Amino acid sequence: MRILLTNDDGIHAPGLKVLREIAAQLSDDVWVVAPAEEQSAASRGVSLHNPVTARRLEDKVFAVS
C-alpha cells in the first residue's frame, strides 16, 4: 500500500516526522511531499511569478517551494 503524507506546516514539522514513523509501520512505500516552509492559512495563495519546484531531500521525501 502506498501512503502519501503532506501538511501545511512545512517539511520539517515535528508532527510530520511522527506521522511518517507511524505510517512506516503500516507500509514500506511512504512518500512525503510538503512545503519547504510553513504555509498555514495560504489556501488561496497563487504562484504566478515564481516557479513551483520540488526538491528531493531523501528517498520519497520532497520539499515544494
C-alpha positions as CSV (number, residue, x, y, z in Angstrom):
1,M,0.0,0.0,0.0
2,R,1.4,3.4,-0.9
3,I,0.9,6.2,1.6
4,L,1.3,9.9,0.8
5,L,1.7,12.4,3.6
6,T,1.5,16.1,3.3
7,N,0.8,19.1,5.5
8,D,0.9,22.9,5.5
9,D,3.3,23.3,8.4
10,G,6.4,22.5,6.4
11,I,8.6,19.6,5.6
12,H,10.5,19.9,8.9
13,A,7.4,20.0,11.2
14,P,7.7,17.6,14.2
15,G,4.2,16.2,13.6
16,L,5.0,15.2,10.1
17,K,8.1,13.3,11.3
18,V,6.0,11.4,13.9
19,L,3.3,10.6,11.3
20,R,5.9,9.3,8.9
21,E,7.3,7.0,11.6
22,I,3.8,5.6,12.3
23,A,3.0,5.2,8.6
24,A,6.2,3.3,8.1
25,Q,4.8,0.7,10.4
26,L,1.9,0.2,8.0
27,S,3.7,0.3,4.7
28,D,7.2,0.3,3.2
29,D,6.0,2.7,0.5
30,V,5.6,6.0,2.4
31,W,6.0,9.3,0.5
32,V,6.2,12.8,2.0
33,V,5.6,15.9,0.0
34,A,5.3,19.1,1.9
35,P,6.1,22.8,1.6
36,A,9.7,23.8,2.1
37,E,8.4,26.4,4.6
38,E,5.3,26.7,6.7
39,Q,2.2,27.7,4.6
40,S,-0.6,27.7,7.1
41,A,-3.6,29.9,6.0
42,A,-2.3,30.0,2.4
43,S,-5.1,28.0,0.9
44,R,-6.0,30.8,-1.5
45,G,-2.4,31.5,-2.5
46,V,-1.5,31.7,-6.1
47,S,2.0,31.4,-7.6
48,L,2.1,33.4,-10.7
49,H,5.6,34.9,-10.9
50,N,7.8,32.3,-9.2
51,P,8.0,28.7,-10.4
52,V,6.9,25.9,-8.1
53,T,9.7,23.5,-7.6
54,A,10.1,20.2,-5.8
55,R,13.5,19.4,-4.2
56,R,14.3,15.8,-3.2
57,L,15.6,15.7,0.3
58,E,15.9,11.9,0.6
59,D,14.3,8.9,-0.9
60,K,10.5,9.5,-1.2
61,V,10.7,12.9,0.6
62,F,10.2,16.2,-1.3
63,A,10.1,19.8,-0.2
64,V,8.0,22.0,-2.5
65,S,8.7,25.8,-2.9
